[in-house]
Amino acid sequence: MFAIKSVLSLSFLHAFKYRDRVGIMADILKAVKSTRDGESKYGIMQNARLNYVQTKKYIHYMVNCGYLVVSQRETYLITEKGARFLQFIEIQRMQTIK
């Protein structure tokens, strides 16, 4: 009985895929890019599947790097640099799949 439970719990854990930092940044950039007027912090949390602390940390980092800017309405917009970075990530993923 114990062996069955451990096998089931291991297979359940493998169903979740851990994301690396670049993957999380790509998810944030995609969430922001999908809106015309910018995305709120809460919208980024939902679309990128992050908690509040993670969202704050990544947004702060990405604004400092120049991938995102904050609008007057307190929404986040993707910059040209952010769009190029997202495009680079997607190209890398496509090459990895081949």
Secondary structure by P-SEA (a helix, b strand, c coil): caaaaaaaaaaaaacbbbbcaaaaaaaaaaaaaaccccccaaaaaaaacccaaaaaaaaaaaaaacccccccccbbbbcaaaaaaaaaaaaaaaaaac
